[in-house]
Amino acid sequence: MTRIFAATAASIVLLASPALAIVAEIDLDGDGAYSLTEVQTAMPDLTADSFTVMDANGDGLLDADEVAAAIEAGLMPDPAG
């Protein structure tokens, strides 16, 4: 149940931003988390170093909490504009 909620929350956060709407569509494995390659498809200028900063738990993926924190820190586009 928690995993489903996390995946849904990630999709909501990512779909809220036009720049990241594509990311939800390129979640190739459907795990609700986003790899550097997946995020760079929507944000081609994103560097590996920037991704590493956003990947707070160091697992190589961004989850909903990490995306929200990145948006709040100004590292990703704010869905509120």
Secondary structure, DSSP 8 states (H G I E B T S, - for coil): -HHHHHHHHHHHHHHHSGGGHHHHHT-TT-SS-EEHHHHHHH-TT--HHHHHHH-TT-SSEE-HHHHHHHHHTTSS--TT-
